[in-house]
Amino acid sequence: MTAKVPSAKSIDKLYDEDYYLWLKNTAQLIREKRFAEVDAVNLVEEIEDMGRSEKRALESNLVVLILHLLKYKYQPAKRSNSWKASIREHRRRLRKAFEDSPSLKGYCEKVFAECYEDARKQASDETELSLDIFPVASPFTVSQVLDEEYLID
């Protein structure tokens, strides 16, 4: 037995008033092929936001991963298990993202240089080493950054 879905007019309001219920009702309408009743405007917006969110998560994980690889490479005396753990964790997150959405791998390559520059600046801030210590161009390839064994002793 399925619950009664609110009318189209109230579904529009539901998006602003009870997001979770809006999601449940939208899924039910689609399952029941009641497409004319779906709040298409907000559904499209949500789908687009999901794509942007996936990209932002990839960028964030990539910056953190590169940051720790830089610290690991350029501060060998300060290497710690927490850096290694962070490298492994963010590689795992990226691997899972690529398993779920293989097309993100191309996006990763597209934003790699930008993410490297963000990580380079952050590495300088965190290590208090001059920004000039870290090369302008990444010393790592995308493949090396994603390689589970690269730079892990």
N, C-alpha and C positions, 0 to 999 in steps of 0.2 A: 504494500500500500504506500503510495507516495503522498506527500503533503501537498496541500493546495498552494499553488503559486499565486502571488498577488497579481492584480491587474497591471497592464502595461503602464498606466499612469502612476500607480504606486511604486512600480519597480524603478522608475526614474528617480523618485524621491528616496527610495531605499538605498540607492548607491551612496547618498550623502548621509543617511541616518544610521544605516547598519550594514557596513561593508561586507562582513562575513556572510550575513543572510543574503545580501545581494549576490555574492559569489555562488552560494548554494542554489539559489533560485535560478540564476543564469545557467548553471550547469544542468539543472533539471530541465529547463526549457529546451536546451540544445539536445539533451538525451531524448526528449520526447518529440524532437523535430518541430518544435513550435517556434520556428525562426522569426516569424513576424512579431512575436511578443518579446523578443530579446532586446535589451537595451544596447543596441549596436554601437552607438556613439561612445559610451563609456567602456564597452567591451574592447573596442579597437584601441582606445587610449590605454587600457590596462595591458593589452598584448604588446603594444609598442613600449610601454614602461618596463615590461619584463625583459625585453631585448636590451634596453639601455642598462638595466640593472645587471644583467649578465656581463655586459661589456665592462661596466665599472668594477665589478668584482674581479674580473680577469686582470684589469689594470692594477688594482690594489694588490692582488696577490703577486703579480709580476714585479711591481716596485719593491715590495718587501723581500721577495726572493733575491732580486739583484742587489738590493741594499746589503743583505747578509753575505752574499757571495763577495761583494766588494770588501766588506769588513774582514771577512775570512781570508781573502787574498792579500790585502794590504796591511793587516795588523796580525801577522801570524803569532806574535807573542801573546796576544790577547784572545786567541781562539777559545771558545767555550762550548760546552755541550748545548747550551741554550741556542747558540747560533746554528749549530748543526741541526738541532731539533726544528728550528724555524725553517731552515733550508728544506728539510725533509717534508715538513708540514705544508709549506706553500707549493712545493713540487707536487705533492699529493693532491692538493686542491686544484691545481691546474690540470693535472692528469684526469681527474674526475670531470672537470668542466669539459675537457676535450672528448671524453668518452660520451658524455651526455649531448654535447653539441660540437661535432667535429668541425663545423664551419668556423668556430671560434679560433682554431689554430691559425687560419689566415689572418684573422683580426689581430692575434698576438704578434705575428710577424710585422703587421702594418704599424702597430703602436710601440714596437720594441724600442726604437731609438728614443722616443719621447719618454717612455717609462725608465729607460736607462738614465736619461738626464735628470729626472726627478730623483731617482735612487742615488745618483752621484752627488747631488746637492745634499740630500739627507745624510748620506754617509759622511760627508765632510762635516756637517753639523754635529752628528752623533760622535764622531771620532775625534773631533777638533783638529783633524789633519787639514792642511790646505786643500782647497778644491783642485789645485794644480796637480796634486798627487794622483788623482783619479783621471785617467785618460778621457779626453773629450769624446772619442768614439769608444764604444763598449769593447773591453778586452775579451768578452765572451760572445759566442754566437748564440742564437736562439736555441740551437740543439744542445749546446753545452749547458746553458741555463736550465733546460728541462731534463738533462741527463741525471738520473738518480745517483750516479756515482761520481760525477764530476766535482772536484775540489773537496771531497769528503775523505779524509784520511782515516 
